[in-house]
Amino acid sequence: MTIIQETVMKQEERLFYYQLFCHYYRGDLLQLPPEKWGQVVRIIKEYQNTSLIDEVAKSLRVLEEVKENTIQTFEHDYNRLFVGPNKLLASPFESSYRNYEGNVLQQETLNVRNFYHFVGVKVANEGQIPDDHIQFELEFILHVLSDQTIQENRQIYKMFLEKHLMQWIFKHCKKIIENSQNPITHAMAVLLKEFLQLERIMMEGGNEDVN
């Protein structure tokens, strides 16, 4: 599995994690029943090829043992962190972390949009939600990785990680961990952080399996 003390990651595995976090930030998992969370954990464990680091193992146990009362408070905490209506405790927008004022819809947003356009894609209903929302950034990476017919996509993927997602994602995860009041939001932040730690190792020259 990816979230381990190991830097080899198969392409299938990488795509799975990007898909998982796309669904998470799109809100698709908010009503997921406990047994489905157990299925998610089983899929993650299928990728395991060495021992899990303690923090990740603990987070997987949390998701595996999700109870109905945890589901009932999950959406409230998710909204506190990412949606509103009050001040977001872990803003899902890149621009919030990359300009001094912490505002959204800044130059950083336009830079992300221009990157999408350079590759020939744009977000659905462009302009309604800022282009630098984490959901869109993850979907963009998934789009690029899924089309292996274009050789340059490997370079585009690494460039986007370097210039955008890796510039803010660990601050985002830190804010979630600090402000979370629900076991699911906390566990998902840990999994995202550790997965992208391995992506960073790969980007900096670590091992990867792209087959």
Buried (B, 14 or more C-beta within 10 A) or exposed (E): BBBBEBBBBBBEBBBBBBBBBBBBBBBEBEEBEBEEBEEBBEEBEEBBEEEBBEBBBEBBEBBBEBEEEBBEBBBEBBBBBBEEEEEBBBBBBBBBBBBEEEEBEBEBBBBBBEBBEEBEEBBEEEEEBBBBBBBBBBBBBBBBBEEEEEEEBBEBBBBBBEEBBBBBBBEBBEBBBEBBEBBBBBBBBBBBBBBBBBBBBBBEEBEBEEE
